[in-house]
């Protein structure tokens, strides 16, 4: 049971698979939106539902239309920023629960490890049952629902995928421009065309992607109780630099993809990363730090 709960990669992969199977391919091999997949203000939800999936109709379509509508009054950049913030606010309560639960799980790891060590090497059913009971008692004592974080991931991830596709498909983004330059220009092409603002967006996107991934680790180490820090350091030595490698690999993949994709996607990733940083700081100092060490 514990292995199942701790294997977050598996749950993320399953959630991604669920979301992607409900999505429709909307870009070509060069990352350019397929014309018939563009969502305009005149597009009807019935058309999306008839030609595509329920996911596109009930998740992607309303977000795309929100971007299109707001862009009429604010411009495309502010439109993406506003919609991203609104989505973050709508999912904030779930994010808070997930973050707090993850922090609590980290704090009780030393207690769980003691129980595991106590029954190490015992494979009979009675020992497994007693170990499960003792671990459940620890969860109950700290008021932790080990399935809570998993449930939150299933709720949040489809929204993330929907926002990603909505930015690709919204007419205001596809045909939008910044300082007279089309957002369909890739950061790589912007170098030869002298559109340095697009390269700046690309670089800032990479910087804030790094900060958004690194910040939670830094804040957790900074506010963790002494006992938890000792355990975390011990586990880090055991596992090696796997987490760091995964983080840098993830950032590298994003940068490689984004360099040849429309700058609209770099803009979206930049706004999302900045919003993620702000959200992380808010949750940390509002919900985590006041309870640190308790």
FENCOR-V236395 format. One record per helix or strand of 3 or more residues. SS is the DSSP state (H for helix, E for strand). FROM is the first residue (numbers start at 1). LEN is the number of residues. If there is no record, write none. Layout:
# FENCOR-V236395
SS/FROM/LEN
SS/FROM/LEN
This chain:
# FENCOR-V236395
H/2/5
H/8/14
H/35/3
H/45/7
H/54/21
H/76/15
H/92/16
H/109/10
H/125/17
H/148/22
H/171/4
H/187/7
H/196/28
H/226/14
H/242/19
H/263/29
